[in-house]
Amino acid sequence: MANTSIRVKEAVLVTPSEPTPTHVLTLSALDSQLFLRFPIEYLFVYRSLSVPNRSATVASLKAALSQALVPYYPFAGRIRAARPDANLEVVCRAQGAVFIEAVSDVPAAELESAPSYSTQWRNLLSFHVADVLQGTPPLAVQLTWLPDGAAAVGVGINHCLCDGIGSAEFLNTFADLATGRRGLAELKPKPIWNRHLLDPVIRQPHHRFPAASHPEFNQHQDSYGFAQRFSREPLTPTCVTFDRRALTQLKKLATSNSRTDELDISYTSFEVLSAHIWRCWARALQLPETQKLRLLFSVNIRNKMKPNLPEGYYGNGFVLGCAQTGTKELIENGLGSAAGLIRRAKERVGDEYVRRVVESVSGSRACPDSIGVLIISQWSRLGLERVDLGMGMGKPVHVGPICCDRYCLLLPVFEQRNAVKVMVAVPKSAVVNYEYLLTSLSTS
């Protein structure tokens, strides 16, 4: 898609509809991690049987965004790094969020599958910054009108402010205000800041935990040119949908070749699908047998802390689970073995585990390695598929990323609650093999 196929009509700052506190808020140690300093970028695609009133829709969305910025007023602030060894801060002076209206001749159907190249839909969120700490607005919303009454909504939210769960709660609040389903007084749960709950109890600047405790932070030497594999050739986006039947088949396959002490375990859809993706990815890339591999995935810690994080906490309330093994073992030991690694990685996450991570990342020290790593993020259970912004279009027919890259995303499928869409970009030379392996469930 050429850049000229999207034309920006208007770009404005939207400020809170009511007075909001003027102060500086401190982000948590988890919020301040180096690897979270980028925007989460969502793409929602909507279809309509009738052509909506564009001017009325734009006015409605601006008003709803202005209202949403009252309880979520830090989204109208600006993030800064006060000191290199300190947590990030949000300067809250109601500076505003970005709202953009644009038009495009791209049919909605083209946006519902994998793009031809990773950045093809980049201008569906034309406000993009490389450095989120340079005083830029942490929230941007772009409404792009498509042919035949359809629309795309691109949203960028600074990851330092919230995680997937927090961003989905904000977007559903924004949607409810746009449609009138709820007013500000009826918001439940109320957004809660309380970032101090995820700071270390006692800061120990030079403390290091045993490498075995948190392998996600271990730095591995790139003995086999893993990084070059992703930099020397273009990445090609892929998109494959798994319906309920396919997921059930994967569960049966995983159970049939599990360890003898895990034969009675009922694996979750996430565990078996992530294991299947991991194995297909490793096989398609034809990685050396002795390459150490790690699968990283977010684990929600809101109910794993003592005490639990309060309802409405929208900050980064996750840590990375880490399953690891060698290429040879991952491929030869079967689907059940890989699913078991993922399950045990999830089970290791508890209050003590979280506290160790908080201590490790405090002061911007520890950062996940990328050598031999596949990262999977589960967007399919965040509630993004419910974001109905009005416009007479109902719920989105597609939810995905603005840009598809080497991070693997599990996405919701329109009107199929038990289905999952898998989107990831892989080196061009591995695409055919990866898609074949992923869709050939019997090869697991």
Backbone hydrogen bonds, N-H to C=O, Kabsch-Sander energy under -0.5 kcal/mol:
donor,donor_aa,acceptor,acceptor_aa,energy
5,S,2,A,-1.7
6,I,3,N,-1.4
7,R,103,V,-2.8
8,V,6,I,-0.5
9,K,101,E,-2.8
10,E,101,E,-1.8
12,V,99,F,-2.8
14,V,97,A,-3.5
17,S,66,S,-2.0
23,H,21,P,-0.7
23,H,92,C,-1.1
25,L,23,H,-0.5
25,L,90,V,-2.7
27,L,88,L,-2.7
29,A,198,L,-0.8
30,L,198,L,-0.6
32,S,28,S,-1.7
33,Q,30,L,-1.2
36,L,33,Q,-1.5
37,R,34,L,-1.3
38,F,36,L,-2.1
40,I,157,I,-3.3
41,E,39,P,-0.5
42,Y,40,I,-0.6
42,Y,155,V,-2.7
43,L,400,G,-3.1
44,F,153,V,-2.5
45,V,398,H,-2.2
46,Y,151,A,-3.2
54,R,52,P,-1.0
57,T,53,N,-2.4
58,V,54,R,-2.6
59,A,55,S,-2.1
60,S,56,A,-2.3
61,L,57,T,-2.6
62,K,58,V,-2.5
63,A,59,A,-2.2
64,A,60,S,-2.4
65,L,61,L,-2.6
66,S,62,K,-2.4
67,Q,63,A,-2.1
68,A,64,A,-2.7
69,L,65,L,-1.6
70,V,67,Q,-1.9
72,Y,68,A,-1.7
73,Y,70,V,-1.0
75,F,72,Y,-2.1
76,A,73,Y,-1.9
77,G,74,P,-1.6
78,R,91,V,-1.6
80,R,89,E,-2.6
82,A,80,R,-0.7
86,A,83,R,-1.5
89,E,80,R,-2.7
90,V,25,L,-3.0
91,V,78,R,-3.3
91,V,89,E,-0.5
92,C,23,H,-2.8
92,C,90,V,-0.8
93,R,91,V,-0.8
95,Q,76,A,-0.8
96,G,76,A,-1.9
97,A,14,V,-2.7
98,V,139,L,-2.4
99,F,12,V,-2.9
100,I,141,V,-2.6
101,E,10,E,-2.5
102,A,143,L,-2.8
103,V,7,R,-2.1
104,S,145,W,-2.5
105,D,5,S,-1.1
110,E,107,P,-1.1
111,L,107,P,-0.6
111,L,108,A,-1.4
112,E,109,A,-1.0
113,S,110,E,-0.6
118,S,235,L,-0.7
120,Q,117,Y,-2.0
122,R,119,T,-1.8
124,L,121,W,-2.2
125,L,122,R,-1.6
126,S,123,N,-0.7
128,H,126,S,-1.0
132,V,130,A,-0.6
134,Q,131,D,-1.1
135,G,79,I,-0.8
140,A,156,G,-2.2
141,V,98,V,-2.4
142,Q,154,G,-3.0
143,L,100,I,-2.9
144,T,142,Q,-0.6
144,T,152,A,-3.3
145,W,102,A,-2.8
145,W,143,L,-0.5
146,L,150,A,-2.5
149,G,146,L,-0.6
150,A,147,P,-1.4
151,A,46,Y,-2.2
152,A,144,T,-2.7
153,V,44,F,-2.8
154,G,142,Q,-2.6
154,G,152,A,-0.5
155,V,42,Y,-2.3
156,G,140,A,-2.7
157,I,40,I,-2.4
158,N,138,P,-2.6
159,H,38,F,-2.5
161,L,158,N,-1.8
162,C,158,N,-0.8
163,D,314,Y,-0.8
163,D,315,G,-0.6
167,S,163,D,-2.8
168,A,164,G,-2.3
169,E,165,I,-2.1
170,F,166,G,-2.1
171,L,167,S,-2.5
172,N,168,A,-2.2
173,T,169,E,-1.8
174,F,170,F,-2.8
175,A,171,L,-2.4
176,D,172,N,-2.4
177,L,173,T,-2.3
178,A,174,F,-1.9
179,T,175,A,-1.9
180,G,176,D,-1.2
181,R,176,D,-1.2
182,R,176,D,-1.1
186,E,183,G,-1.4
187,L,184,L,-1.1
192,I,312,G,-2.6
197,L,194,N,-1.7
198,L,195,R,-1.8
199,D,196,H,-1.5
207,H,204,Q,-2.0
213,S,210,P,-1.6
214,H,210,P,-0.8
217,F,214,H,-1.8
218,N,215,P,-1.0
220,H,218,N,-0.6
223,S,221,Q,-1.8
225,G,222,D,-0.9
229,R,225,G,-1.4
230,F,226,F,-0.8
230,F,227,A,-0.9
231,S,227,A,-0.8
231,S,228,Q,-0.7
232,R,228,Q,-2.8
236,T,426,V,-3.3
238,T,424,V,-1.9
240,V,422,V,-2.1
242,F,420,V,-3.4
243,D,241,T,-0.5
247,L,243,D,-2.2
248,T,244,R,-2.4
249,Q,245,R,-2.1
250,L,246,A,-2.1
251,K,247,L,-2.0
252,K,248,T,-2.0
253,L,249,Q,-2.3
254,A,250,L,-2.5
255,T,251,K,-2.3
256,S,252,K,-2.0
257,N,253,L,-1.0
257,N,254,A,-0.6
258,S,255,T,-1.2
262,E,259,R,-2.2
263,L,260,T,-0.8
265,I,262,E,-1.6
267,Y,265,I,-0.8
272,V,268,T,-2.1
273,L,269,S,-2.5
274,S,270,F,-2.6
275,A,271,E,-1.9
276,H,272,V,-2.3
277,I,273,L,-2.7
278,W,274,S,-2.6
279,R,275,A,-2.3
280,C,276,H,-2.4
281,W,277,I,-2.8
282,A,278,W,-2.3
283,R,279,R,-2.4
284,A,280,C,-2.7
285,L,281,W,-2.0
286,Q,282,A,-0.6
286,Q,283,R,-0.8
287,L,282,A,-1.4
291,Q,288,P,-1.8
293,L,325,T,-3.3
294,R,372,G,-2.7
295,L,323,A,-3.1
296,L,294,R,-0.6
296,L,374,L,-2.5
297,F,321,G,-1.8
298,S,376,I,-0.7
299,V,319,V,-2.9
301,I,317,G,-2.7
302,R,317,G,-0.6
304,K,301,I,-1.7
305,M,301,I,-0.8
309,L,302,R,-1.9
313,Y,310,P,-1.8
314,Y,192,I,-1.2
314,Y,312,G,-0.5
317,G,315,G,-1.2
319,V,299,V,-1.7
321,G,297,F,-3.8
321,G,319,V,-0.6
323,A,295,L,-2.3
325,T,293,L,-2.1
327,T,291,Q,-1.8
328,K,289,E,-2.2
330,L,326,G,-2.7
331,I,327,T,-2.2
332,E,328,K,-2.7
333,N,329,E,-2.3
335,L,444,S,-1.1
337,S,333,N,-0.5
338,A,334,G,-1.6
339,A,335,L,-2.7
340,G,336,G,-2.1
341,L,337,S,-1.9
342,I,338,A,-1.9
343,R,339,A,-2.5
344,R,340,G,-2.6
345,A,341,L,-1.9
346,K,342,I,-2.1
347,E,343,R,-2.3
348,R,344,R,-1.3
349,V,346,K,-1.4
350,G,348,R,-0.8
354,V,350,G,-2.6
355,R,351,D,-2.4
356,R,352,E,-2.1
357,V,353,Y,-2.0
358,V,354,V,-2.7
359,E,355,R,-2.2
360,S,356,R,-2.3
361,V,357,V,-2.5
362,S,358,V,-1.3
364,S,361,V,-1.8
366,A,360,S,-1.9
369,D,216,E,-1.9
373,V,370,S,-1.4
374,L,294,R,-2.2
376,I,296,L,-2.7
377,S,408,C,-2.8
379,W,377,S,-1.0
379,W,410,L,-1.8
380,S,410,L,-1.1
382,L,379,W,-1.2
386,R,383,G,-1.4
387,V,384,L,-1.6
388,D,386,R,-1.7
389,L,387,V,-0.7
393,M,390,G,-2.2
394,G,390,G,-0.5
397,V,45,V,-2.5
398,H,45,V,-1.1
400,G,43,L,-2.1
402,I,41,E,-1.2
404,C,118,S,-1.5
405,D,403,C,-0.6
408,C,375,I,-2.9
409,L,423,M,-2.9
410,L,377,S,-2.5
411,L,409,L,-0.6
411,L,421,K,-3.5
413,V,416,Q,-0.5
413,V,419,A,-0.5
414,F,397,V,-0.5
416,Q,413,V,-2.1
419,A,416,Q,-1.9
420,V,242,F,-2.5
421,K,411,L,-2.8
422,V,240,V,-3.4
422,V,420,V,-0.5
423,M,409,L,-2.5
423,M,421,K,-0.6
424,V,238,T,-1.5
425,A,405,D,-2.5
426,V,236,T,-2.1
428,K,234,P,-2.2
430,A,427,P,-2.3
431,V,427,P,-0.6
431,V,428,K,-1.0
434,Y,430,A,-2.7
435,E,431,V,-2.8
436,Y,432,V,-2.0
437,L,433,N,-2.6
438,L,434,Y,-2.6
439,T,435,E,-1.8
440,S,436,Y,-1.2
441,L,439,T,-1.2
443,T,440,S,-2.0
444,S,441,L,-1.8
